[in-house]
Amino acid sequence: MALDYSSANIRVNCIRPGDTDTPMLRAEAAELGEPLDGFLRQAGGRPLGRAGKPEEIAQAALFLAGEASSFVAGATLVVNGGGLAGRRDR
């Protein structure tokens, strides 16, 4: 899509969030019968040591929508607390 729309000066990017503490994540814990605190602790098994917050994902979207990213197109912005960098066991 980034290639298809670049001639119209439309930038297309992707946000790839990691586990984010939302009602959907909490509902998943309930559906699986997992205690919420343990589920969130497991979701936090990444270098930053916690699940993300919805506002952190929103900040990534605001960045991509703003002038600071005017030369960013066809990119995937991974917002997952370092999850791709590796797992940190506690």
Stockholm file with secondary structure:
# STOCKHOLM 1.0

chainA/1-90         MALDYSSANIRVNCIRPGDTDTPMLRAEAAELGEPLDGFLRQAGGRPLGRAGKPEEIAQAALFLAGEASSFVAGATLVVNGGGLAGRRDR
#=GR chainA/1-90 SS CHHHHGGGTCCCCEEEECCBCSHHHHHHHHHHTCCHHHHHHHHTCSTTCSCBCHHHHHHHHHHHHSGGGTTCCSCEEEESTTTTTCCCCC
#=GC SS_cons        CHHHHGGGTCCCCEEEECCBCSHHHHHHHHHHTCCHHHHHHHHTCSTTCSCBCHHHHHHHHHHHHSGGGTTCCSCEEEESTTTTTCCCCC
//
